[in-house]
């Protein structure tokens, strides 16, 4: 099935909401929102050649395997997603993959890795920190709004 980006975002939100029967899933849903916004902001501020929509969806889909307890490869075969997103999620390559890794390092508080990867991506430390702050605040507000 082919879904547009807005429809895909809605699909992911619906899939996540239907699986919010545990605190763990609620936390994963919140984290996927943080990742989505973080990736979008990083691309917007630092990588103008990449699509902010693709970056957002990449972050949003990055935890869908854990939320649905289904391998990401299977999920990506069932829906049509842009190539850069599939490359990052399934092949672990492409321009969005390092941004997704940067988000993961932030989540794990792996500060040396954050600093190193931000340097490789030519992203100033303050941009990455600001992006995570914006992403967390946005996700908090989104979840609060229901």
Secondary structure, DSSP 8 states (H G I E B T S, - for coil): -B--HHHHHHHHHHHHHHT--SHHHHHHHHHHHHHHHHHHHHHHHH-TTS-HHHHHHHHHHTTHHHHHTS-HHHHHHHSB--HHHHIIIIIS-STTHHHHHHHHHHHTT-HHHHHHHHHHTT--HHHHHHHHHHHHHHHHHHHHH-
